[in-house]
Amino acid sequence: KQWYQRRVRGYMAYYDYNPESILVNQSEVHSSDAVAEKIQKYEEFVNEVLKNDLKYVLEQRDSVYEEISEYTKLQTYIDRVHPIKKRPIKSKVNIGCEYFMQAEVKNTDYIFVDVGLGLHVQCTFEEATRVVKKKIDQLTVKAEKMTDKSCDIKSRIKLIVQALAELQGLDKEQRNPQIDIFN
């Protein structure tokens, strides 16, 4: 048996996932009720569990990409401000909800960088560049893992949908060759 793990409201839930259990025994072939019951069970599993998991993983991956974008913007800002060091600079600062306000930075020797968990560290520009590069690398690895996980979920959905099509006795002409897993 293979256990399938799923995050439900912050807790990890484990489901018994056994691809061979989709197959119907020869004694059950003549029993349309058993086949219909198995089909119903796996359709519910795909629609209620796997599709929701896929949606959750893709949303998490998108939030990681947004965070990478923020760190890339910070790196661009560091590259622009670093040569102007020792002079006050005027800038527009986002004060929330994409509202900007003019600000003057008098001391440009240091910059505060968010290192995670709500912690901001005062760094020189060289230190900030190293921190930002490490954070971008770390987030890129995290995004790749989430992409792999989403591909795994998509393949499970496709496997189950194909098995259900065989259980229902659909011919190859009746099967949809491109399965839309987002609906």
TIVO-2410 file (N, C-alpha, C; in nm, 3 decimals):
# residues 183
REC num residu      c1      c2      c3 atome chaine
REC   1      K   0.083  -0.119   0.000     N      A
REC   1      K   0.000   0.000   0.000    CA      A
REC   1      K   0.087   0.124   0.000     C      A
REC   2      Q   0.032   0.227  -0.057     N      A
REC   2      Q   0.101   0.355  -0.059    CA      A
REC   2      Q   0.011   0.457   0.009     C      A
REC   3      W   0.067   0.534   0.098     N      A
REC   3      W  -0.010   0.634   0.168    CA      A
REC   3      W   0.008   0.766   0.097     C      A
REC   4      Y  -0.101   0.836   0.076     N      A
REC   4      Y  -0.101   0.963   0.008    CA      A
REC   4      Y  -0.123   1.070   0.113     C      A
REC   5      Q  -0.033   1.168   0.120     N      A
REC   5      Q  -0.043   1.268   0.224    CA      A
REC   5      Q  -0.104   1.395   0.168     C      A
REC   6      R  -0.184   1.463   0.249     N      A
REC   6      R  -0.255   1.582   0.206    CA      A
REC   6      R  -0.267   1.676   0.324     C      A
REC   7      R  -0.247   1.805   0.299     N      A
REC   7      R  -0.258   1.904   0.405    CA      A
REC   7      R  -0.404   1.949   0.412     C      A
REC   8      V  -0.466   1.935   0.530     N      A
REC   8      V  -0.604   1.976   0.551    CA      A
REC   8      V  -0.605   2.072   0.669     C      A
REC   9      R  -0.638   2.199   0.640     N      A
REC   9      R  -0.645   2.302   0.743    CA      A
REC   9      R  -0.522   2.304   0.832     C      A
REC  10      G  -0.406   2.295   0.772     N      A
REC  10      G  -0.282   2.303   0.846    CA      A
REC  10      G  -0.234   2.172   0.903     C      A
REC  11      Y  -0.313   2.066   0.896     N      A
REC  11      Y  -0.273   1.935   0.949    CA      A
REC  11      Y  -0.249   1.840   0.832     C      A
REC  12      M  -0.165   1.744   0.855     N      A
REC  12      M  -0.138   1.646   0.751    CA      A
REC  12      M  -0.236   1.530   0.766     C      A
REC  13      A  -0.304   1.498   0.659     N      A
REC  13      A  -0.395   1.384   0.659    CA      A
REC  13      A  -0.337   1.280   0.565     C      A
REC  14      Y  -0.358   1.155   0.595     N      A
REC  14      Y  -0.303   1.048   0.513    CA      A
REC  14      Y  -0.416   0.965   0.457     C      A
REC  15      Y  -0.410   0.940   0.326     N      A
REC  15      Y  -0.511   0.862   0.258    CA      A
REC  15      Y  -0.448   0.734   0.206     C      A
REC  16      D  -0.525   0.630   0.210     N      A
REC  16      D  -0.480   0.503   0.154    CA      A
REC  16      D  -0.499   0.514   0.003     C      A
REC  17      Y  -0.390   0.514  -0.069     N      A
REC  17      Y  -0.394   0.526  -0.214    CA      A
REC  17      Y  -0.327   0.405  -0.273     C      A
REC  18      N  -0.404   0.321  -0.338     N      A
REC  18      N  -0.351   0.200  -0.397    CA      A
REC  18      N  -0.403   0.191  -0.540     C      A
REC  19      P  -0.318   0.218  -0.639     N      A
REC  19      P  -0.365   0.216  -0.777    CA      A
REC  19      P  -0.422   0.082  -0.821     C      A
REC  20      E  -0.372  -0.027  -0.763     N      A
REC  20      E  -0.423  -0.159  -0.802    CA      A
REC  20      E  -0.567  -0.181  -0.753     C      A
REC  21      S  -0.609  -0.103  -0.652     N      A
REC  21      S  -0.744  -0.124  -0.601    CA      A
REC  21      S  -0.850  -0.072  -0.698     C      A
REC  22      I  -0.807   0.000  -0.802     N      A
REC  22      I  -0.902   0.043  -0.904    CA      A
REC  22      I  -0.947  -0.077  -0.987     C      A
REC  23      L  -0.857  -0.171  -1.005     N      A
REC  23      L  -0.887  -0.286  -1.089    CA      A
REC  23      L  -0.999  -0.370  -1.026     C      A
REC  24      V  -1.079  -0.425  -1.110     N      A
REC  24      V  -1.193  -0.505  -1.066    CA      A
REC  24      V  -1.158  -0.652  -1.080     C      A
REC  25      N  -1.191  -0.731  -0.978     N      A
REC  25      N  -1.169  -0.876  -0.984    CA      A
REC  25      N  -1.262  -0.936  -1.090     C      A
REC  26      Q  -1.224  -1.052  -1.142     N      A
REC  26      Q  -1.307  -1.118  -1.243    CA      A
REC  26      Q  -1.444  -1.153  -1.187     C      A
REC  27      S  -1.452  -1.182  -1.056     N      A
REC  27      S  -1.582  -1.214  -0.997    CA      A
REC  27      S  -1.672  -1.092  -0.990     C      A
REC  28      E  -1.611  -0.973  -0.992     N      A
REC  28      E  -1.691  -0.851  -0.983    CA      A
REC  28      E  -1.730  -0.796  -1.120     C      A
REC  29      V  -1.677  -0.854  -1.227     N      A
REC  29      V  -1.704  -0.802  -1.361    CA      A
REC  29      V  -1.853  -0.807  -1.392     C      A
REC  30      H  -1.920  -0.911  -1.349     N      A
REC  30      H  -2.061  -0.925  -1.381    CA      A
REC  30      H  -2.148  -0.843  -1.286     C      A
REC  31      S  -2.092  -0.797  -1.178     N      A
REC  31      S  -2.168  -0.717  -1.084    CA      A
REC  31      S  -2.152  -0.570  -1.117     C      A
REC  32      S  -2.252  -0.513  -1.182     N      A
REC  32      S  -2.243  -0.372  -1.223    CA      A
REC  32      S  -2.247  -0.280  -1.102     C      A
REC  33      D  -2.307  -0.326  -0.992     N      A
REC  33      D  -2.311  -0.244  -0.870    CA      A
REC  33      D  -2.171  -0.225  -0.812     C      A
REC  34      A  -2.091  -0.330  -0.813     N      A
REC  34      A  -1.954  -0.320  -0.760    CA      A
REC  34      A  -1.870  -0.227  -0.847     C      A
REC  35      V  -1.887  -0.238  -0.978     N      A
REC  35      V  -1.813  -0.152  -1.069    CA      A
REC  35      V  -1.857  -0.007  -1.050     C      A
REC  36      A  -1.986   0.015  -1.043     N      A
REC  36      A  -2.037   0.151  -1.026    CA      A
REC  36      A  -1.990   0.211  -0.893     C      A
REC  37      E  -1.983   0.127  -0.790     N      A
REC  37      E  -1.937   0.175  -0.659    CA      A
REC  37      E  -1.790   0.216  -0.664     C      A
REC  38      K  -1.708   0.134  -0.731     N      A
REC  38      K  -1.565   0.168  -0.744    CA      A
REC  38      K  -1.547   0.294  -0.828     C      A
REC  39      I  -1.623   0.306  -0.934     N      A
REC  39      I  -1.615   0.425  -1.018    CA      A
REC  39      I  -1.652   0.549  -0.939     C      A
REC  40      Q  -1.759   0.540  -0.863     N      A
REC  40      Q  -1.804   0.654  -0.780    CA      A
REC  40      Q  -1.697   0.691  -0.678     C      A
REC  41      K  -1.637   0.591  -0.615     N      A
REC  41      K  -1.536   0.614  -0.512    CA      A
REC  41      K  -1.416   0.689  -0.569     C      A
REC  42      Y  -1.367   0.647  -0.685     N      A
REC  42      Y  -1.249   0.709  -0.743    CA      A
REC  42      Y  -1.279   0.843  -0.809     C      A
REC  43      E  -1.400   0.862  -0.859     N      A
REC  43      E  -1.438   0.994  -0.910    CA      A
REC  43      E  -1.441   1.095  -0.796     C      A
REC  44      E  -1.493   1.054  -0.681     N      A
REC  44      E  -1.493   1.142  -0.563    CA      A
REC  44      E  -1.351   1.171  -0.518     C      A
REC  45      F  -1.264   1.071  -0.520     N      A
REC  45      F  -1.125   1.090  -0.480    CA      A
REC  45      F  -1.056   1.191  -0.570     C      A
REC  46      V  -1.078   1.180  -0.701     N      A
REC  46      V  -1.016   1.273  -0.794    CA      A
REC  46      V  -1.071   1.414  -0.773     C      A
REC  47      N  -1.204   1.426  -0.766     N      A
REC  47      N  -1.266   1.557  -0.758    CA      A
REC  47      N  -1.249   1.626  -0.624     C      A
REC  48      E  -1.255   1.552  -0.514     N      A
REC  48      E  -1.251   1.614  -0.382    CA      A
REC  48      E  -1.112   1.620  -0.322     C      A
REC  49      V  -1.025   1.529  -0.358     N      A
REC  49      V  -0.893   1.525  -0.295    CA      A
REC  49      V  -0.785   1.573  -0.390     C      A
REC  50      L  -0.767   1.504  -0.501     N      A
REC  50      L  -0.654   1.533  -0.588    CA      A
REC  50      L  -0.662   1.671  -0.654     C      A
REC  51      K  -0.779   1.708  -0.701     N      A
REC  51      K  -0.791   1.839  -0.766    CA      A
REC  51      K  -0.773   1.952  -0.666     C      A
REC  52      N  -0.824   1.935  -0.544     N      A
REC  52      N  -0.803   2.036  -0.441    CA      A
REC  52      N  -0.656   2.044  -0.402     C      A
REC  53      D  -0.590   1.929  -0.394     N      A
REC  53      D  -0.446   1.929  -0.363    CA      A
REC  53      D  -0.367   1.999  -0.472     C      A
REC  54      L  -0.403   1.973  -0.597     N      A
REC  54      L  -0.334   2.036  -0.709    CA      A
REC  54      L  -0.352   2.188  -0.703     C      A
REC  55      K  -0.472   2.232  -0.675     N      A
REC  55      K  -0.499   2.375  -0.665    CA      A
REC  55      K  -0.417   2.437  -0.552     C      A
REC  56      Y  -0.410   2.370  -0.438     N      A
REC  56      Y  -0.335   2.419  -0.322    CA      A
REC  56      Y  -0.186   2.429  -0.354     C      A
REC  57      V  -0.130   2.326  -0.417     N      A
REC  57      V   0.013   2.326  -0.449    CA      A
REC  57      V   0.045   2.436  -0.550     C      A
REC  58      L  -0.041   2.455  -0.650     N      A
REC  58      L  -0.016   2.559  -0.749    CA      A
REC  58      L  -0.025   2.699  -0.689     C      A
REC  59      E  -0.118   2.719  -0.596     N      A
REC  59      E  -0.128   2.848  -0.527    CA      A
REC  59      E  -0.003   2.874  -0.443     C      A
REC  60      Q   0.046   2.772  -0.374     N      A
REC  60      Q   0.167   2.787  -0.294    CA      A
REC  60      Q   0.288   2.817  -0.383     C      A
REC  61      R   0.295   2.751  -0.496     N      A
REC  61      R   0.405   2.775  -0.590    CA      A
REC  61      R   0.400   2.918  -0.643     C      A
REC  62      D   0.279   2.967  -0.672     N      A
REC  62      D   0.266   3.104  -0.720    CA      A
REC  62      D   0.309   3.205  -0.614     C      A
REC  63      S   0.280   3.177  -0.488     N      A
REC  63      S   0.323   3.268  -0.382    CA      A
REC  63      S   0.475   3.267  -0.368     C      A
REC  64      V   0.539   3.154  -0.391     N      A
REC  64      V   0.685   3.147  -0.388    CA      A
REC  64      V   0.742   3.228  -0.504     C      A
REC  65      Y   0.681   3.218  -0.622     N      A
REC  65      Y   0.728   3.297  -0.736    CA      A
REC  65      Y   0.713   3.447  -0.709     C      A
REC  66      E   0.605   3.486  -0.641     N      A
REC  66      E   0.588   3.627  -0.605    CA      A
REC  66      E   0.698   3.672  -0.509     C      A
REC  67      E   0.735   3.587  -0.416     N      A
REC  67      E   0.842   3.620  -0.323    CA      A
REC  67      E   0.976   3.632  -0.396     C      A
REC  68      I   1.000   3.544  -0.493     N      A
REC  68      I   1.122   3.554  -0.574    CA      A
REC  68      I   1.123   3.688  -0.648     C      A
REC  69      S   1.008   3.729  -0.699     N      A
REC  69      S   0.998   3.856  -0.769    CA      A
REC  69      S   1.033   3.973  -0.676     C      A
REC  70      E   0.987   3.967  -0.552     N      A
REC  70      E   1.018   4.074  -0.455    CA      A
REC  70      E   1.168   4.081  -0.428     C      A
REC  71      Y   1.232   3.966  -0.411     N      A
REC  71      Y   1.376   3.966  -0.387    CA      A
REC  71      Y   1.454   4.012  -0.510     C      A
REC  72      T   1.402   3.984  -0.630     N      A
REC  72      T   1.467   4.032  -0.752    CA      A
REC  72      T   1.457   4.185  -0.760     C      A
REC  73      K   1.340   4.238  -0.721     N      A
REC  73      K   1.325   4.384  -0.717    CA      A
REC  73      K   1.423   4.445  -0.617     C      A
REC  74      L   1.439   4.380  -0.503     N      A
REC  74      L   1.533   4.429  -0.403    CA      A
REC  74      L   1.675   4.428  -0.458     C      A
REC  75      Q   1.712   4.323  -0.529     N      A
REC  75      Q   1.845   4.316  -0.588    CA      A
REC  75      Q   1.866   4.430  -0.689     C      A
REC  76      T   1.765   4.459  -0.768     N      A
REC  76      T   1.772   4.570  -0.863    CA      A
REC  76      T   1.789   4.703  -0.789     C      A
REC  77      Y   1.716   4.719  -0.680     N      A
REC  77      Y   1.726   4.841  -0.599    CA      A
REC  77      Y   1.867   4.855  -0.541     C      A
REC  78      I   1.921   4.746  -0.491     N      A
REC  78      I   2.057   4.749  -0.435    CA      A
REC  78      I   2.157   4.788  -0.542     C      A
REC  79      D   2.142   4.733  -0.661     N      A
REC  79      D   2.234   4.764  -0.770    CA      A
REC  79      D   2.227   4.911  -0.810     C      A
REC  80      R   2.109   4.972  -0.800     N      A
REC  80      R   2.094   5.113  -0.835    CA      A
REC  80      R   2.146   5.205  -0.725     C      A
REC  81      V   2.121   5.172  -0.601     N      A
REC  81      V   2.154   5.260  -0.489    CA      A
REC  81      V   2.300   5.248  -0.449     C      A
REC  82      H   2.359   5.134  -0.463     N      A
REC  82      H   2.495   5.111  -0.417    CA      A
REC  82      H   2.597   5.212  -0.474     C      A
REC  83      P   2.593   5.244  -0.602     N      A
REC  83      P   2.689   5.343  -0.653    CA      A
REC  83      P   2.666   5.485  -0.599     C      A
REC  84      I   2.546   5.516  -0.554     N      A
REC  84      I   2.511   5.650  -0.506    CA      A
REC  84      I   2.546   5.665  -0.358     C      A
REC  85      K   2.607   5.568  -0.300     N      A
REC  85      K   2.640   5.564  -0.158    CA      A
REC  85      K   2.696   5.697  -0.110     C      A
REC  86      K   2.667   5.734   0.014     N      A
REC  86      K   2.715   5.855   0.082    CA      A
REC  86      K   2.639   5.981   0.042     C      A
REC  87      R   2.540   5.970  -0.043     N      A
REC  87      R   2.459   6.086  -0.077    CA      A
REC  87      R   2.315   6.057  -0.040     C      A
REC  88      P   2.241   6.156   0.009     N      A
REC  88      P   2.098   6.134   0.033    CA      A
REC  88      P   2.027   6.110  -0.101     C      A
REC  89      I   1.931   6.021  -0.100     N      A
REC  89      I   1.856   5.993  -0.223    CA      A
REC  89      I   1.708   6.013  -0.197     C      A
REC  90      K   1.637   6.050  -0.302     N      A
REC  90      K   1.492   6.064  -0.294    CA      A
REC  90      K   1.433   5.944  -0.368     C      A
REC  91      S   1.328   5.890  -0.309     N      A
REC  91      S   1.268   5.769  -0.366    CA      A
REC  91      S   1.120   5.769  -0.337     C      A
REC  92      K   1.048   5.688  -0.409     N      A
REC  92      K   0.906   5.665  -0.380    CA      A
REC  92      K   0.898   5.533  -0.305     C      A
REC  93      V   0.825   5.533  -0.195     N      A
REC  93      V   0.815   5.415  -0.108    CA      A
REC  93      V   0.670   5.368  -0.107     C      A
REC  94      N   0.653   5.238  -0.123     N      A
REC  94      N   0.520   5.179  -0.117    CA      A
REC  94      N   0.477   5.173   0.029     C      A
REC  95      I   0.370   5.245   0.064     N      A
REC  95      I   0.324   5.246   0.204    CA      A
REC  95      I   0.209   5.149   0.226     C      A
REC  96      G   0.176   5.071   0.127     N      A
REC  96      G   0.072   4.969   0.138    CA      A
REC  96      G  -0.032   4.984   0.030     C      A
REC  97      C  -0.084   4.873  -0.013     N      A
REC  97      C  -0.189   4.869  -0.116    CA      A
REC  97      C  -0.151   4.947  -0.242     C      A
REC  98      E  -0.023   4.940  -0.278     N      A
REC  98      E   0.031   5.006  -0.396    CA      A
REC  98      E   0.012   5.158  -0.396     C      A
REC  99      Y   0.008   5.218  -0.276     N      A
REC  99      Y   0.012   5.364  -0.262    CA      A
REC  99      Y   0.156   5.403  -0.233     C      A
REC 100      F   0.204   5.504  -0.306     N      A
REC 100      F   0.344   5.544  -0.294    CA      A
REC 100      F   0.354   5.684  -0.236     C      A
REC 101      M   0.464   5.707  -0.164     N      A
REC 101      M   0.489   5.835  -0.101    CA      A
REC 101      M   0.636   5.870  -0.123     C      A
REC 102      Q   0.665   5.998  -0.142     N      A
REC 102      Q   0.804   6.038  -0.159    CA      A
REC 102      Q   0.875   6.032  -0.026     C      A
REC 103      A   1.000   5.985  -0.029     N      A
REC 103      A   1.080   5.976   0.092    CA      A
REC 103      A   1.223   6.014   0.058     C      A
REC 104      E   1.293   6.060   0.161     N      A
REC 104      E   1.434   6.094   0.145    CA      A
REC 104      E   1.514   6.007   0.240     C      A
REC 105      V   1.613   5.937   0.186     N      A
REC 105      V   1.700   5.851   0.265    CA      A
REC 105      V   1.831   5.926   0.284     C      A
REC 106      K   1.859   5.963   0.409     N      A
REC 106      K   1.979   6.043   0.435    CA      A
REC 106      K   2.102   5.955   0.452     C      A
REC 107      N   2.088   5.840   0.516     N      A
REC 107      N   2.202   5.750   0.538    CA      A
REC 107      N   2.184   5.627   0.451     C      A
REC 108      T   2.267   5.616   0.349     N      A
REC 108      T   2.255   5.504   0.256    CA      A
REC 108      T   2.366   5.402   0.277     C      A
REC 109      D   2.423   5.398   0.398     N      A
REC 109      D   2.530   5.301   0.425    CA      A
REC 109      D   2.475   5.160   0.446     C      A
REC 110      Y   2.352   5.151   0.498     N      A
REC 110      Y   2.296   5.020   0.533    CA      A
REC 110      Y   2.157   5.005   0.473     C      A
REC 111      I   2.116   4.882   0.463     N      A
REC 111      I   1.983   4.848   0.415    CA      A
REC 111      I   1.928   4.736   0.502     C      A
REC 112      F   1.799   4.735   0.526     N      A
REC 112      F   1.735   4.629   0.603    CA      A
REC 112      F   1.677   4.526   0.507     C      A
REC 113      V   1.709   4.399   0.533     N      A
REC 113      V   1.665   4.290   0.446    CA      A
REC 113      V   1.582   4.193   0.528     C      A
REC 114      D   1.466   4.154   0.472     N      A
REC 114      D   1.381   4.053   0.535    CA      A
REC 114      D   1.444   3.916   0.511     C      A
REC 115      V   1.481   3.848   0.620     N      A
REC 115      V   1.545   3.717   0.606    CA      A
REC 115      V   1.449   3.603   0.637     C      A
REC 116      G   1.323   3.634   0.661     N      A
REC 116      G   1.223   3.531   0.689    CA      A
REC 116      G   1.176   3.537   0.832     C      A
REC 117      L   1.060   3.481   0.856     N      A
REC 117      L   0.998   3.475   0.989    CA      A
REC 117      L   0.978   3.614   1.048     C      A
REC 118      G   0.962   3.715   0.964     N      A
REC 118      G   0.939   3.851   1.010    CA      A
REC 118      G   1.064   3.920   1.063     C      A
REC 119      L   1.179   3.862   1.039     N      A
REC 119      L   1.304   3.922   1.087    CA      A
REC 119      L   1.367   4.006   0.977     C      A
REC 120      H   1.408   4.127   1.014     N      A
REC 120      H   1.478   4.216   0.922    CA      A
REC 120      H   1.617   4.241   0.979     C      A
REC 121      V   1.718   4.228   0.895     N      A
REC 121      V   1.856   4.241   0.938    CA      A
REC 121      V   1.918   4.362   0.868     C      A
REC 122      Q   1.992   4.442   0.945     N      A
REC 122      Q   2.063   4.556   0.888    CA      A
REC 122      Q   2.192   4.505   0.825     C      A
REC 123      C   2.210   4.533   0.696     N      A
REC 123      C   2.324   4.482   0.621    CA      A
REC 123      C   2.389   4.594   0.541     C      A
REC 124      T   2.515   4.574   0.511     N      A
REC 124      T   2.577   4.659   0.410    CA      A
REC 124      T   2.527   4.611   0.275     C      A
REC 125      F   2.559   4.686   0.171     N      A
REC 125      F   2.509   4.648   0.039    CA      A
REC 125      F   2.569   4.517  -0.009     C      A
REC 126      E   2.694   4.492   0.024     N      A
REC 126      E   2.758   4.366  -0.016    CA      A
REC 126      E   2.693   4.248   0.056     C      A
REC 127      E   2.670   4.266   0.187     N      A
REC 127      E   2.605   4.159   0.264    CA      A
REC 127      E   2.463   4.135   0.214     C      A
REC 128      A   2.392   4.245   0.183     N      A
REC 128      A   2.254   4.233   0.135    CA      A
REC 128      A   2.250   4.158   0.001     C      A
REC 129      T   2.347   4.183  -0.084     N      A
REC 129      T   2.353   4.114  -0.213    CA      A
REC 129      T   2.370   3.964  -0.192     C      A
REC 130      R   2.456   3.925  -0.100     N      A
REC 130      R   2.476   3.782  -0.072    CA      A
REC 130      R   2.349   3.719  -0.013     C      A
REC 131      V   2.285   3.791   0.080     N      A
REC 131      V   2.162   3.738   0.142    CA      A
REC 131      V   2.054   3.720   0.037     C      A
REC 132      V   2.037   3.820  -0.049     N      A
REC 132      V   1.932   3.814  -0.152    CA      A
REC 132      V   1.959   3.699  -0.249     C      A
REC 133      K   2.083   3.680  -0.290     N      A
REC 133      K   2.114   3.571  -0.383    CA      A
REC 133      K   2.086   3.434  -0.320     C      A
REC 134      K   2.123   3.419  -0.193     N      A
REC 134      K   2.096   3.291  -0.125    CA      A
REC 134      K   1.946   3.268  -0.111     C      A
REC 135      K   1.872   3.373  -0.078     N      A
REC 135      K   1.727   3.360  -0.061    CA      A
REC 135      K   1.660   3.325  -0.194     C      A
REC 136      I   1.705   3.387  -0.302     N      A
REC 136      I   1.648   3.356  -0.434    CA      A
REC 136      I   1.678   3.211  -0.472     C      A
REC 137      D   1.800   3.165  -0.446     N      A
REC 137      D   1.835   3.025  -0.474    CA      A
REC 137      D   1.748   2.930  -0.393     C      A
REC 138      Q   1.730   2.960  -0.265     N      A
REC 138      Q   1.649   2.876  -0.177    CA      A
REC 138      Q   1.503   2.871  -0.225     C      A
REC 139      L   1.448   2.986  -0.262     N      A
REC 139      L   1.310   2.991  -0.308    CA      A
REC 139      L   1.294   2.922  -0.444     C      A
REC 140      T   1.395   2.929  -0.528     N      A
REC 140      T   1.389   2.862  -0.658    CA      A
REC 140      T   1.383   2.710  -0.640     C      A
REC 141      V   1.462   2.658  -0.547     N      A
REC 141      V   1.458   2.514  -0.518    CA      A
REC 141      V   1.319   2.475  -0.465     C      A
REC 142      K   1.264   2.559  -0.378     N      A
REC 142      K   1.131   2.532  -0.322    CA      A
REC 142      K   1.025   2.532  -0.432     C      A
REC 143      A   1.034   2.626  -0.525     N      A
REC 143      A   0.938   2.632  -0.636    CA      A
REC 143      A   0.951   2.510  -0.726     C      A
REC 144      E   1.074   2.464  -0.751     N      A
REC 144      E   1.093   2.344  -0.833    CA      A
REC 144      E   1.034   2.221  -0.766     C      A
REC 145      K   1.048   2.210  -0.634     N      A
REC 145      K   0.988   2.097  -0.563    CA      A
REC 145      K   0.836   2.101  -0.574     C      A
REC 146      M   0.778   2.221  -0.565     N      A
REC 146      M   0.633   2.232  -0.577    CA      A
REC 146      M   0.587   2.201  -0.719     C      A
REC 147      T   0.668   2.236  -0.817     N      A
REC 147      T   0.635   2.202  -0.955    CA      A
REC 147      T   0.637   2.050  -0.974     C      A
REC 148      D   0.739   1.984  -0.918     N      A
REC 148      D   0.745   1.838  -0.925    CA      A
REC 148      D   0.625   1.774  -0.856     C      A
REC 149      K   0.586   1.830  -0.742     N      A
REC 149      K   0.471   1.777  -0.669    CA      A
REC 149      K   0.343   1.794  -0.750     C      A
REC 150      S   0.328   1.909  -0.816     N      A
REC 150      S   0.208   1.930  -0.898    CA      A
REC 150      S   0.207   1.834  -1.016     C      A
REC 151      C   0.323   1.807  -1.075     N      A
REC 151      C   0.330   1.710  -1.186    CA      A
REC 151      C   0.292   1.570  -1.138     C      A
REC 152      D   0.335   1.535  -1.016     N      A
REC 152      D   0.300   1.406  -0.958    CA      A
REC 152      D   0.149   1.394  -0.938     C      A
REC 153      I   0.087   1.500  -0.888     N      A
REC 153      I  -0.058   1.498  -0.867    CA      A
REC 153      I  -0.131   1.489  -1.000     C      A
REC 154      K  -0.083   1.565  -1.101     N      A
REC 154      K  -0.146   1.559  -1.234    CA      A
REC 154      K  -0.137   1.419  -1.293     C      A
REC 155      S  -0.022   1.352  -1.274     N      A
REC 155      S  -0.008   1.217  -1.328    CA      A
REC 155      S  -0.100   1.119  -1.257     C      A
REC 156      R  -0.119   1.137  -1.127     N      A
REC 156      R  -0.212   1.051  -1.053    CA      A
REC 156      R  -0.355   1.071  -1.103     C      A
REC 157      I  -0.391   1.196  -1.126     N      A
REC 157      I  -0.525   1.224  -1.177    CA      A
REC 157      I  -0.543   1.157  -1.313     C      A
REC 158      K  -0.445   1.172  -1.399     N      A
REC 158      K  -0.455   1.114  -1.533    CA      A
REC 158      K  -0.463   0.962  -1.526     C      A
REC 159      L  -0.383   0.900  -1.439     N      A
REC 159      L  -0.386   0.755  -1.423    CA      A
REC 159      L  -0.524   0.707  -1.378     C      A
REC 160      I  -0.580   0.774  -1.281     N      A
REC 160      I  -0.711   0.732  -1.230    CA      A
REC 160      I  -0.820   0.755  -1.333     C      A
REC 161      V  -0.814   0.868  -1.405     N      A
REC 161      V  -0.915   0.895  -1.507    CA      A
REC 161      V  -0.908   0.791  -1.619     C      A
REC 162      Q  -0.788   0.752  -1.659     N      A
REC 162      Q  -0.775   0.649  -1.762    CA      A
REC 162      Q  -0.826   0.514  -1.711     C      A
REC 163      A  -0.798   0.481  -1.585     N      A
REC 163      A  -0.848   0.356  -1.529    CA      A
REC 163      A  -1.000   0.358  -1.522     C      A
REC 164      L  -1.057   0.471  -1.488     N      A
REC 164      L  -1.203   0.482  -1.483    CA      A
REC 164      L  -1.264   0.467  -1.622     C      A
REC 165      A  -1.196   0.522  -1.722     N      A
REC 165      A  -1.246   0.508  -1.859    CA      A
REC 165      A  -1.246   0.360  -1.899     C      A
REC 166      E  -1.142   0.286  -1.860     N      A
REC 166      E  -1.138   0.143  -1.891    CA      A
REC 166      E  -1.247   0.068  -1.815     C      A
REC 167      L  -1.270   0.107  -1.688     N      A
REC 167      L  -1.376   0.041  -1.611    CA      A
REC 167      L  -1.513   0.064  -1.673     C      A
REC 168      Q  -1.533   0.183  -1.725     N      A
REC 168      Q  -1.663   0.214  -1.784    CA      A
REC 168      Q  -1.677   0.157  -1.923     C      A
REC 169      G  -1.568   0.100  -1.974     N      A
REC 169      G  -1.574   0.032  -2.103    CA      A
REC 169      G  -1.579   0.126  -2.221     C      A
REC 170      L  -1.522   0.244  -2.206     N      A
REC 170      L  -1.520   0.338  -2.318    CA      A
REC 170      L  -1.418   0.293  -2.421     C      A
REC 171      D  -1.455   0.304  -2.547     N      A
REC 171      D  -1.362   0.274  -2.655    CA      A
REC 171      D  -1.261   0.387  -2.667     C      A
REC 172      K  -1.152   0.359  -2.737     N      A
REC 172      K  -1.049   0.461  -2.754    CA      A
REC 172      K  -1.104   0.583  -2.829     C      A
REC 173      E  -1.199   0.562  -2.918     N      A
REC 173      E  -1.257   0.675  -2.992    CA      A
REC 173      E  -1.342   0.761  -2.899     C      A
REC 174      Q  -1.404   0.701  -2.799     N      A
REC 174      Q  -1.492   0.776  -2.709    CA      A
REC 174      Q  -1.412   0.849  -2.601     C      A
REC 175      R  -1.291   0.805  -2.572     N      A
REC 175      R  -1.210   0.867  -2.469    CA      A
REC 175      R  -1.160   1.003  -2.518     C      A
REC 176      N  -1.149   1.094  -2.425     N      A
REC 176      N  -1.094   1.226  -2.456    CA      A
REC 176      N  -0.943   1.216  -2.443     C      A
REC 177      P  -0.867   1.232  -2.553     N      A
REC 177      P  -0.722   1.215  -2.545    CA      A
REC 177      P  -0.656   1.322  -2.459     C      A
REC 178      Q  -0.708   1.442  -2.457     N      A
REC 178      Q  -0.655   1.548  -2.373    CA      A
REC 178      Q  -0.747   1.565  -2.252     C      A
REC 179      I  -0.701   1.524  -2.137     N      A
REC 179      I  -0.781   1.530  -2.017    CA      A
REC 179      I  -0.755   1.665  -1.949     C      A
REC 180      D  -0.860   1.744  -1.929     N      A
REC 180      D  -0.847   1.873  -1.864    CA      A
REC 180      D  -0.858   1.852  -1.715     C      A
REC 181      I  -0.746   1.860  -1.645     N      A
REC 181      I  -0.747   1.831  -1.502    CA      A
REC 181      I  -0.777   1.953  -1.418     C      A
REC 182      F  -0.800   2.069  -1.479     N      A
REC 182      F  -0.827   2.190  -1.403    CA      A
REC 182      F  -0.976   2.215  -1.386     C      A
REC 183      N  -1.061   2.135  -1.447     N      A
REC 183      N  -1.205   2.152  -1.434    CA      A
REC 183      N  -1.261   2.057  -1.331     C      A
***
